[in-house]
Amino acid sequence: MTHPPKSIDGIRLRSFGASGFALVITLSLMVLLVILAVGLLSLSSVSLRSSSSQSAQSTARANARMALMIAIGELQKATGPDQRVTMTSGLQTGPAPAAPNWTGATDVSPAALTSDAKSATIQWLVSGTNPDPFMTLTKSPTLNQGDALKLGTFNISPTETTELLAPVVNVGRGRYAWWIGDEGSKARVDLAKPKITPTADLGRLAQSQSPLEGGFAKLGNSLSTFTTGGPIDKTTLISMQTASLAAVNKTLATEFFNDVTTGGHGLPANVVTGGMKVDLSLIFDKSQASKKFGEVYCGATPSSVIWNGTQIYDFATKTPSKFYLSDAISKNGSLPTGPNWGNLWNYATLWQTVTGQQMPLVGGHPLVESDLRYKTWLPYTNHDQGAFRRDVQQTNSPV
């Protein structure tokens, strides 16, 4: 009996083992390469999606910044000049507009005035070409649909909401819209009664002329906690969101979005002739009597007189055309008739006559010597008879 050489079998066995190991290694490397390829493909897909999303976000931010700059520019152009007046679209007569909370601006300079105020040109501070608050807008559900963008949501009642829509403007990449709200037409909720009550009569009178609280608690419901001296310190409210937080009412800011604010401000602009309104406090102040402001600015020199037991001012007219305020009634000052600076002067200095808790009742002085009331207005039925011709029966100021 013969046996095959073991050395040959061993060599064969070792050869078969090496080939199997190489196959396993090859298969493992192929699996690894497949996993790596799948991973790289997944990573590139995520990167592409992320890059596309970031590009869309960058485009949206750029469009939003552009809309903001355009809105600020339109606001400055429409309301920057002094002779401009703003209003909300809901103030228009006739049927209620579809968008009652758009802000409009109109030019009231002499060159722009029309015989019919209703035909005045109004520029609406909202995006779009020739926007009209009466047109019906369709919210854009996708990029290429609808003609309006939703800019916000606010409540029109505690349980009902509505959307703030603005006409869209299409650009090369994307769309944008903007809207400007008039904070000056809203009531301020951050005004509070002064914590210190003056003891002097003049101090109490001065405080009575200061802005008072709006009495929001009287409206009840979500504003019932805004009582005078209540738990909410209204002077600390810096936004309607903080007012919502203070009132523990998350819908407060949206419910009164178009009606209440914490930051409404105004400028004393003279919309008739332009420039700022003039503060007449110093002109009427007794401490400035030596500077002859009355003659310079009002066309008359004041002098203190006693009228019905009360100290008021009489006037020596120097420039009648300046002293009398109505050119039509006074015929450019040639007639001593009509409202005059003396009426305003005496009205502005009534506080000087306060005694205790009382202020004497003083008629308009100097007399306007003019029939400013209609005959059918009570108690002016005898306005043109006998002594009533000189306004004796009237105790209200002609101001």
C-alpha angles and dihedrals in degrees: 000000000000129000127208113250111275091214091062092047091049091051090049092048093050091048092052091049093051092051093052093049091051090051091053092048091048093050091047092051091049091051090048091050091049091050090047092049092048090048093050091048091050091047092050090048091051090046091051092049091046091047091049091048092048090048090052091047091049090050091048092049091048091050090047092051090048091050090050093051092047091049092051090047093050091046092053092046095047101040105018097092114078094236095069130109126197130206140163122257090241090070093070118109123243127034117006112262121241088239107040095170103061116121118234131192127200134187113241098177114128092254092056100044118114131202090243114049091202090065094056116126113254123196111207113216097225135097124267137066113293094342116205122197089212095060119099114241127206117214115238109244093181138013097276102032135083130021100246140054124221108240098175149330127244137173122254089186134004090271105027127072135190134191129245107229129186128186113263127238116207118219133178092279116022133332137271140195136186138190133187122212123206107236090179091068094056129090116249117237095185096073116107136182111263111263093220118065114209116235098202120083094234091050092052091049091050090050090051088062093053123099110278133207117280095235092236092161089069088068090064126198112069093002097050093103093060094087125150108271090002130142094281117082097214094192090068095058108111099171141008088256090061088047089054090050093048092048092045088233116122094193096053095094094049096039093058097028093127098037112039133046142166097216112043112145136170140195124229092236120166102232092183102060102002130246127075124314113258119248104228095187094103093043091058096040117110091219089067097051093111091060092064094226089158093062094042100046105018102033095237141080115235124219128183116249136169113245118182090338094311130104113241135148131267122196137223104208115228101165110023094186088060098038096054111066101204115066090188096054097038094037091236092316097309090115122050090229139120137024113337144181090263091067091053092044094054092043092052092051098047089107088071090067096058113126120179107315096335139085118195118242109246127183124225111290131223092033113246091223088209138106102244097160134071117249092236094057113103127256088022099073091115093046095127102036130098116309091357088077088081094054093251094143093057122090097170118098117257087223 
